[in-house]
Amino acid sequence: MRLIFAGTPAVTIPALDAIADSQHELVAVVTRPDAPAGRGRRLVRSPAGAWADERGIEVLTPQRPREPEFQERLRELAPDCVPVVAYGALVPPSALEIPKHGWVNLHFSLLPAWRGAAPVQHAVLHGDEVTGASVFELEAGLDTGPVYGTLTEPIGPHDTSGELLERLATQGAGLLVAVLDAIADGTARAHPQPADGVTLAPKLTVDDARIRWGDPAFGVDRRIRACTPAPGAWTTLRGDRLKLGPVRAVANAAPLKPGELSVERTQVLAGTATTPVVLGEVRAAGKKPMQAVDWARGLRIQAGETFE
């Protein structure tokens, strides 16, 4: 089939590689417009766009997929199908109707669970033990289309959302190509999503990433892992913001008040509503990450100091 791929961040690269190695012809990549990045705020191509540039593949960067010029170019390119991974913009029905076999989206959850922009982060935040990926037909609703196929993936007790997403992106790429192959040979069958079990996964905000030390230890652990690497779990001390990496709960430590710090020879503990947690990496604003013990010694943390 003639394909146009729609996607933006680095998580799309495994799918692009898999499609490039498949029997299908990739004629263009649709991605979000170049965006300012870095200290100089220089315009930077998205990872999906840069991948296409390196291979001499046409890149389309509409501000909105409803633009008539963009849709006219889609018609000119005449794709049979548009596979999608984390494109980042709503596609109107007028664009969905252009490819013969529609737009087929790889989503990183077991639909109808965790519809929305941050399915992996919400799966980790809510303590799910299993997640997966779904390939479904894109329609006007939010991740509501019929599903062609799924795969499952266990969530380990120490998985961050970044680590889990990396695994799902790699495995999901194979699932996406398998669905495209089935569409091409006429054997693909999409099944409506069940009405029960719908949950929503909106993008996590910076406020969502603030650590609630009054939560139980498992809640603190999940929030930090869910927000690693983005948007980055954070707290404050002495009025300054700190980002924290994953922590480890300890069952036999002396109790501490929520957020209270205890600096030991080989570790730094912080109190929660239940048992304390051992801090991992700490990153102060404008500084490189460092181990919590080194951070605490450099800052000369006093007994009884508490995260705010």
Buried (B, 14 or more C-beta within 10 A) or exposed (E): BBBBBBBBBBBBBBBBEBBBEBEBEBBBBBBBBBEEEEEEEEEEBBBBBBBBEEEEBBBBBBEEBBBEEBBEBBEEBEBBBBBBBBBEBEBBEEBBEBBEBBBBBBBBBBBBBBBBBBBBBBBBBEEBEEBBBBBBBBBEEEBBBEBBBBBEBEBEEEBBBBBBBBBBBBBBBBBBBBBBBBBBEEEBEBEEBEEEEBBBBEEBEEEBBBBBBEBBBBBBBBBBBBBBEEBBBBBEBEEEBBBBBBBBBBEEBEEBBBBBBBBEEEBBBBBBBBBBBBBBBBBBEEEEEBBBBEBBEEBEBEEEBBBE
